Amino acid sequence: MGFLVMRELRIVGVDPSLCNTGVAVTRLLLPSMEIVVDDLILIATEPVASKQVRRNSDDLRRAQEISRGIRKAADGAALAMAEIPQGAQSARAAWGLGIALGLMTTFDMMGAPLIQVQPLETKLASVGSRTASKAEIIKWAVATYPEAPWIRHKSGGAMKLTKKNEHLADALAAIEAGILTTEFRQALALMGGIIHAA
């Protein structure tokens, strides 16, 4: 009886938010641990500007849009990794935080266990600084994954990166942090143990 060697693992990284959810669809090459970015997806939702629609009904619609986008991006993923948001400055922000947390249960239902990482872990795994700014994380992500499909706009005759890339960069940083966790090592060992040939 021989064993098949896992050569790659499909991992989805997520930066969840009610307004802009960043999703990174990647493959982790084994045993080199190189991350290959297959796609970057920004799931952007906006509230309906109509007094005829109740706000909570509109929030449900937005959550459904995000859920559909996550399911499509994560189809076939073995694992998901996400920076779990924490804290809120207002009741409205807390409401959005609750929706974002609820959306993270999507992965378990899809059979792609979620590895949670904290904002500090993503900063250290990417830029290497506890105080890394959003701009620094974007700069790191674009330098590390220059071939990824970053969001750009034309300005002054040149294509420039947009601020919305922060959500995509955070999704990639979540993967970088996630593969350093004990949970990831345990999941990898477990998956490796069941991939064998008769």
N, C-alpha and C positions, 0 to 999 in steps of 0.2 A: 504494500500500500504506500503510495507516494502522496506528498502534500503539494497543493498548489500554493504558490507564493502570491500574496496580494501585491499587485503592482501599483495600484492607485486607489484612492478613497475619495468619493465625492462629498464635499463639505460645503454647506451653505452658511455664510456669515450674515448676521442681521443687526442693524441699528434701528430698533423699533420706535415709531412715533406716529401720532395720529395725522400729522401734516405731511411728513417726509420720512418714509421708511426706506432705508438703504439696504440692498441685498447684494451680496457677492456670491456668485456661483463659481466654485473652484474645484480643482482636483489636487489632492495631496499625493505627490509621487513618492513611492516607497522603494527602497529604504532611505532615499536622499532627503526626504522631508521638504522637498521643493514644492511651493505652492504655485499652481498654474491657474490664472484667472480666465475662466471661460466667458463670463458675462458680469456686468454690473448693471443693476436695475434700481431705478428710483421710483418708488410707488408714492406718488404725490396726490393728496386729496385736499379738496377745498370745500368749505361750507357753502351751501346753497344760499344765495343772497335773496331770499324770499321770506316774507313774514307768514306765508301760507304753510310753510313746512316747520314742524316743531323741531327744536334743536336736538332733542334726544333721538328723534327719528332720523334726522340727518346724520348724526354721529353713528347710528347703526349702519346706515348706508355706507359711510366712509370706512367703518370697520370691515364691512363685507368686501369692499373693494380691495382693502389691504390683504384680507384673508385669501381672496382669490389670487392675488398677485404672489403671495408667499407660496401658496400651494403649487402654482405653476412653476415658479422658480425652483422650488425644493423637490420637485418630482424626481424620484430616483436617488435622492441624497441619503447617505448612510448616517450622517451626523449634521447637526446644526449647532452653531455657536453664536451667542448674542450677548451684547453688553446690556445688562438689565438696568433700565432706568431707575433712579432712586430720588426721592424727595420732590417736593413741589412747592411753589411759592404762592399758589392761589388754589381756590376750590376748582376752578376750570382746568388748571394744569394737573391737579390730582385726578380729575375725571379722565383726562387724556392719558395719564400714566396708567390708570386702571385698565383702559382699553388696550394700551400697548402690551401690558403684562398678560392680559387675557389672550391676545393674539399669539403669544409665544407658546400657548398650549397646542397650537396647530401642529407643531412638529411631532409631538408624542403621538397624536392621532394619525400621523402619516408614517409612523414607524421610524422616524429619524430623531433619536434622543437629543435633547437640548443640553449643551454644556454652557453654563452661565459664567460670565466673567464680569468683573467690576470695572468701572471707569479707570481706576488707578492701574489695574492690570493691563488695560489696552494701551494706556499712555506709556507704560514701561516697556511693553512688548514691541511697540512701534518706534517711537522717538527715543525711548530710554530715559525719559524725564517725567517726574511726578507732576510737573507743572506745565506739561506740553499743551500748547494752544491748538485750537481747531486748524488754524493756518499751518502750523508745524506738522500736524498729522496728515493734512492733505499733501504737503510738500514731500513728506516721507513716503506716502502711498504712491504718489505719481513717480517718484524716483525709483521705488522698489518694483513697481509694476507699470513701466512706461507704455507697454503695448495694450494695456486694458482700455476698454471703451469709456474713457472719462467724458464727462459732460463739458462741452465747450461752446462758446458763442463768438461770433465775429465782432471784433472791436478794433477800429483803426487799421483795418485791412489784414489783421492777424487773428488767428483762432486762439482764444484765451479760456482758461479754466474758469468755471463758475463756482460761486460759493456753495452751491448745492452738492458739490463733490464731497463736502464734509461728511455726509451721511454714508456715502459709498466708501470713503476712507475709513470711517469708523467700523463699517461692516468687515473690512479686510483686517483692521487692527484687532477685532474680536476673534478672528480666526488665528491670527498670530499669537494672541494671548491664550486662546483655547487649547492650542496644541502643546502648550507648556504645562497644562494642568494634570493633576493626578487622575481626574475623571477621564481625560482623553487617553492616557496611557492604559487605563483599565479597559476602556471601550475597545481600543485597538487590539489589546491582548485577547479579549473575548471574541472579537470578530475574526482574528487570525486563527483562533482555536477551532472555529467551525468551518473554515474554508479549506476543505481537503478533498482529495480524489480517492475513489475506491480502487 
